[in-house]
Each structure stands twice: as structure tokens, then as C-alpha cells.
Amino acid sequence: MTFSQIAAHVQSTTVNRFDAQTRTWLFVVAALAAVFCCGIVVAPMIEQHGSPAGSLLRMAYSPACHQMPERCLDLGFGPWTVCARCAGLYAGGLAGLLLGVLTGLRIRPSFGLIVVALIPTVVDFILAFTGLPSLPNWPRFLIALAPGFLVGLLLTDAIADITSSVGPPASSE
């Protein structure tokens, strides 16, 4: 895909404004997503201080990721509760949600843009799956940010659709 084709996909993106009810729901979802993302980093810190709460928190994240320590980022407190790729997807998703909350804009990325954003992550996944060397953890985290961000935008769009269809019943006069 050439740069001009990518630019055309970006230009075909739909942009609308949110109403107050939608922004409120987006704020709630983004706040919950932020707490979720904080737990990824906080659990190893809690574990390092000997609290069983850190291990319980890590166990709560186990359905969300394989949690292989050698694939997890580590800021000196121990491996995060999810791998680098999952952390990038979740952080990118949170950024997409925050964009909707902070700007009030409804941005619907095109399918082509989503495919382009997924290519580096899919290639890295295939390399690892076939036994070939894959990227180190920090690059794996960084390339997962883009697809996560677009999924966050799609989630924002879905929340807008849901909140616009939910409201007080129409009066029957």
C-alpha cells in the first residue's frame, strides 16, 4: 500500500461530535480502562513489597494474556501482568478512548487503515509462531499501540452508537 493510498484511507475516516450523554459514558469506560491499564504495571510493584494482593491481581489478568515472563516488560519491579504485545494493545486502546473523551470527536477508522496498522503486529506474531526470532519486548509493545489505538476508536464509536439508541422512551400522545 502506498503512502497516497494510506492518506486516502485516513481522509475517508468519519468524524462527528459526541453529545453530553455519550461523553459521560465514554469517560466512565475510559476511567475503567485506565484502572485496568494501571493494574498491569502496579501488580508487580505490589508483589515486590510482599503483598498477596499483587499475586491476586496478576491472577485476575491471566484470562487476558499468556503472561510468559520473558515476553513481559519489566521496569525493575518484576514482569508486568500481561505480555508486551497485550500491554501495547491495551495502552493503545486506552489512548483511542481518551482521544474521544478529550476531543469529543467521533472518529471511525476505515477498514484499510486497520489492516495497515495490524501488519507489523501480525508479522511479528507469525515470526514467533513459526519459531523464527521475533522482536524484543519494547518494539513489540510499540507496534501494538497502533492497532490498539484504532480498536479504542472503534470502541468509542460503538459506545456512541449504543448511547444514541438508549434514552427515554418516546411519548405516545
C-alpha positions as CSV (number, residue, x, y, z in Angstrom):
1,M,0.0,0.0,0.0
2,T,1.5,3.4,-1.0
3,F,1.5,6.5,1.1
4,S,-1.2,8.1,-1.0
5,Q,-3.5,5.1,-0.5
6,I,-2.9,5.3,3.2
7,A,-3.7,9.0,3.1
8,A,-6.9,8.3,1.2
9,H,-8.0,5.8,3.9
10,V,-7.3,8.4,6.6
11,Q,-9.2,11.0,4.7
12,S,-12.2,8.6,4.4
13,T,-12.4,8.4,8.2
14,T,-15.7,9.6,9.6
15,V,-15.6,12.4,12.1
16,N,-18.6,13.6,14.2
17,R,-19.1,15.2,17.6
18,F,-20.4,13.5,20.7
19,D,-23.4,14.6,22.8
20,A,-23.1,15.1,26.6
21,Q,-24.6,11.6,27.4
22,T,-22.1,9.9,25.2
23,R,-19.1,11.8,26.6
24,T,-20.2,10.8,30.1
25,W,-20.3,7.1,29.2
26,L,-17.0,7.4,27.3
27,F,-15.5,9.0,30.4
28,V,-16.7,6.1,32.6
29,V,-15.4,3.5,30.1
30,A,-12.1,5.3,29.7
31,A,-11.7,5.6,33.5
32,L,-12.3,1.8,33.9
33,A,-9.8,1.2,31.0
34,A,-7.2,3.4,32.8
35,V,-7.6,1.5,36.0
36,F,-7.2,-1.8,34.1
37,C,-4.0,-0.5,32.4
38,C,-2.6,0.8,35.7
39,G,-3.1,-2.7,37.2
40,I,-0.8,-4.1,34.6
41,V,2.1,-2.1,36.0
42,V,1.1,-1.9,39.6
43,A,0.7,-5.6,40.3
44,P,4.5,-6.4,40.1
45,M,5.1,-3.4,42.4
46,I,2.7,-4.7,45.0
47,E,4.2,-8.2,44.7
48,Q,7.7,-6.8,45.2
49,H,6.5,-5.5,48.6
50,G,5.4,-8.9,49.6
51,S,1.6,-8.3,49.5
52,P,-0.5,-11.2,48.3
53,A,-2.8,-8.7,46.6
54,G,-0.2,-8.4,43.8
55,S,-0.4,-12.1,43.0
56,L,-4.2,-12.0,43.1
57,L,-4.2,-9.0,40.7
58,R,-1.8,-11.0,38.4
59,M,-4.2,-13.9,38.5
60,A,-7.1,-11.6,37.6
61,Y,-5.2,-10.7,34.4
62,S,-4.5,-14.3,33.5
63,P,-7.5,-14.7,31.2
64,A,-6.4,-11.6,29.2
65,C,-2.9,-12.9,28.3
66,H,-0.5,-15.9,28.4
67,Q,1.8,-13.9,30.9
68,M,5.1,-15.5,29.8
69,P,7.6,-13.6,32.0
70,E,10.2,-13.4,29.2
71,R,7.7,-11.7,26.9
72,C,6.6,-9.2,29.6
73,L,8.0,-5.7,30.1
74,D,9.8,-5.1,33.4
75,L,10.5,-1.7,34.9
76,G,12.6,-3.2,37.7
77,F,9.8,-4.4,39.9
78,G,9.2,-7.7,38.1
79,P,7.4,-8.6,34.9
80,W,4.1,-6.8,34.1
81,T,0.9,-8.8,34.4
82,V,0.5,-9.1,30.6
83,C,3.0,-9.5,27.7
84,A,4.4,-6.6,25.8
85,R,2.1,-7.0,22.9
86,C,-1.0,-7.2,25.0
87,A,0.2,-4.2,27.0
88,G,0.6,-2.2,23.8
89,L,-2.9,-3.2,22.6
90,Y,-4.4,-2.2,25.9
91,A,-2.5,1.1,26.2
92,G,-3.3,2.0,22.6
93,G,-7.0,1.2,23.2
94,L,-6.9,3.5,26.2
95,A,-5.4,6.2,24.1
96,G,-8.1,5.8,21.5
97,L,-10.8,6.1,24.2
98,L,-9.1,9.1,25.7
99,L,-9.0,10.9,22.4
100,G,-12.8,10.6,22.2
101,V,-13.2,11.8,25.8
102,L,-10.8,14.7,25.5
103,T,-11.8,16.0,22.0
104,G,-15.4,15.0,21.8
105,L,-14.8,13.7,18.3
106,R,-16.2,10.5,16.9
107,I,-13.6,9.1,14.6
108,R,-14.4,5.9,12.7
109,P,-11.2,4.5,11.0
110,S,-11.5,2.7,7.7
111,F,-11.0,-1.0,7.3
112,G,-7.9,-0.4,5.2
113,L,-6.3,1.7,7.9
114,I,-7.0,-1.0,10.5
115,V,-5.3,-3.6,8.2
116,V,-2.3,-1.4,7.7
117,A,-1.9,-0.9,11.4
118,L,-2.2,-4.6,12.1
119,I,0.5,-5.7,9.6
120,P,3.6,-5.2,11.8
121,T,2.0,-7.0,14.8
122,V,0.7,-9.9,12.6
123,V,4.2,-10.3,11.0
124,D,5.8,-10.4,14.4
125,F,3.2,-12.9,15.7
126,I,3.8,-15.1,12.6
127,L,7.6,-15.0,13.1
128,A,7.3,-16.1,16.7
129,F,4.7,-18.7,15.9
130,T,7.0,-20.3,13.2
131,G,10.0,-20.3,15.6
132,L,11.9,-17.5,13.9
133,P,13.2,-14.8,16.1
134,S,10.7,-12.1,16.8
135,L,11.0,-8.6,18.1
136,P,12.2,-7.7,21.6
137,N,9.6,-6.6,24.1
138,W,9.7,-2.8,23.8
139,P,9.4,-2.8,19.9
140,R,6.6,-5.4,20.3
141,F,4.8,-3.1,22.7
142,L,5.3,-0.1,20.4
143,I,4.0,-1.8,17.2
144,A,0.9,-3.0,19.1
145,L,0.0,0.6,20.1
146,A,-1.4,1.4,16.6
147,P,-3.9,-1.4,16.3
148,G,-4.9,-0.9,19.9
149,F,-5.5,2.8,19.3
150,L,-7.7,2.0,16.3
151,V,-9.7,-0.5,18.4
152,G,-10.1,2.2,21.0
153,L,-11.5,4.4,18.4
154,L,-13.9,1.7,17.2
155,L,-14.9,1.1,20.9
156,T,-15.6,4.8,21.2
157,D,-17.7,4.7,18.1
158,A,-19.6,1.6,19.4
159,I,-20.3,3.4,22.7
160,A,-21.6,6.4,20.8
161,D,-23.9,4.1,18.8
162,I,-25.2,2.4,21.9
163,T,-25.8,5.6,23.9
164,S,-27.6,7.3,21.0
165,S,-30.0,4.4,20.8
166,V,-30.6,4.4,24.6
167,G,-32.7,7.1,26.1
168,P,-36.1,8.0,27.5
169,P,-38.9,6.2,25.8
170,A,-40.8,8.2,23.2
171,S,-44.0,9.6,24.5
172,S,-47.2,8.2,22.9
173,E,-49.6,11.0,22.6
